[in-house]
Amino acid sequence: MPSDAAVPIRRALLSVYDKAGIVDLARRLRALDIELISTGGTAATLREAGLSVTDVADVTGVPEVLDGRVKTLHPAIHAGLLARRDNDADMAALDEHGYAPIDLVVCNLYPFSEAAQAVDAAPKTVVEYIDIGGPTMLRAAAKNHADVGAVTAPAQYTPVADELEQNEGRLTAPTRRALAEDAFAHTAAYDRQIHGYFSRTDEADVEDTDDVLPDPINISEPRATSLRYGENPHQDGALYGRPERFFDKLHGQALSFNNLLDTSSALALIDEFREAGPTCAILKHTNPCGVATANSLEAAWQQAFATDTQSPYGGIVVVNQALDRTTAEAIDEIFTEIIIAPAFESGVLELLSERDRRRVIRHKAAARETERLDVRSVLGGLLAQTRDSVLPPAAQARTAWKVPTSRGPTEAEHADLDFAWRVAKHVKSNAIVYARDQTTLGIGAGQMSRIDASELAVFKAQKSELDLTGSVVASDAFFPFADGLEAAASEGARAAIQPGGSIRDDEVIEAADAHDMAMILTGQRHFRH
């Protein structure tokens, strides 16, 4: 039979962890007179539904052993899957051993990823969720897709059953080929999850290693959606992975490549303020242009907007609490391309949805909940690093900070320094942030020198008619010379926060003392290129 022909499905092996939809599929297969073979729990589910099922043990002549660890690993199963129907020797071998072809495998795997992410999951428990028989059957069926179908997900059940019914129990070559592609992607992603688990060093029963990054790195993600284009219209673009875990779009056109970059940056920034009071951040081109924490979201929006009244047009607004109508109406006074909130009070979503060009997004999980590496493409390869983790709560952060100046920060200055430091962490380097009363006053981002960033931050504050007197200043990396600190003091800054580590730290500290400025050295820089 030509490999591109529709092949008859006479025997199907069903073995699934997720039982959703399996009974309906099995009924449709039986209606086509397809014999059902199944294992333990799946067989029991089908029998409870009144379906006739042949146990795998009856096919192999061997009962399940090792508490079910070995069920389908037998020549009767794998010869039935791998035998080439147009190869006389293969078919003769089946006859010789009393085996029969298996034309369809329906299998989804033990939920290893969920088991590995469970709180306090013991390694000996997690390894029991490494599926052996399932991936082996899927790979065998997918390898022999010229004759066999491999179904891996409940979403495939209806289209597969529809095609079988429309073709008198036959499955077409394009469908078998597509199913094989999905099966290999499924098993590859599954293996990557397992490899990722064993490459981590925080598991009690895993051998310690100095290298926390995997070797090799395996990245296999499903294409979530195609994009109209990439960063620019002449570039192709697509989104890969499972972003629905972290956010979903409630209104507006499809998110673009640049929208997705901005959304990711916004979620990472607001994650720094999950324990803070009402906080609003406005971003443009992945950079914050205004951030504030206040007694209400409306006040936070007004203060964040006041930092820079020009850049927010067409920007991204993100808040850390349910968006109320008063704040939504204030935001709606200008056009913002994306509004992100964890929830929306009654009537707010309807209000925001009146603008067709706006996207409204609900964020569902904290950015801190991802363990994914930060991976970027460079010429000739990939750069990978662990993520720059969310900063600890302010009280905890203080225990690691050092105060080298004669005067320590007041409580109000401490609060502002913590606030400014969290914002500066998400500003592209070189980064300078002026803040007062939990509100940004001037932000200098992405400049070639720290002096340029400082001058830009001051210029932005002056442009918005904001007085820097009594402010604090944050720098994502150390002040290389005292002049940067002296310039901040001349603008009215009363305290500074920076990593420290310059060979001229002593000079910078002396300059701070000379201006009666308090300074904090965090010991940790936050470059963002």
Secondary structure, 3 states (H helix, E strand, C coil): CCCCCCEECCEEEEEECCCCCHHHHHHHHHHCCCEEEECHHHHHHHHHCCCCCEEHHHHHCCCCECCCCECCCCHHHHHHHHCCCCCHHHHHHHHHHCCCCCCEEEEECCCHHHHHHCCCCCHHHHHHHCCCHHHHHHHHHHHCCCCCEEECCHHHHHHHHHHHHHCCCEECHHHHHHHHHHHHHHHHHHHHHHHHHHHCCCCCCCCCCCCCCCCCCCCCCCEEEEECCCCCCCCCEEEECCHHHCEEEEECCCCCHHHHHHHHHHHHHHHHHCCCCCEEEEEECCEEEEEEECCCHHHHHHHHHHHCCCCCCCCEEEECCCECHHHHHHHCCCCCCEEEECCECCCHHHHHCCCCCCEEEEECCCHHHCCCCEEEEECCEEEEECCCCCCCCHHHHHCCCECCCCCCCCHHHHHHHHHHHHHHCCCCCCCEEEEECCEEEEEECCCCCHHHHHHHHHHHHHHCCCCCCCCEEEECCCCCCHHHHHHHHHCCCCEEEECCCCCCHHHHHHHHHHCCCEEEECCCCCCCC
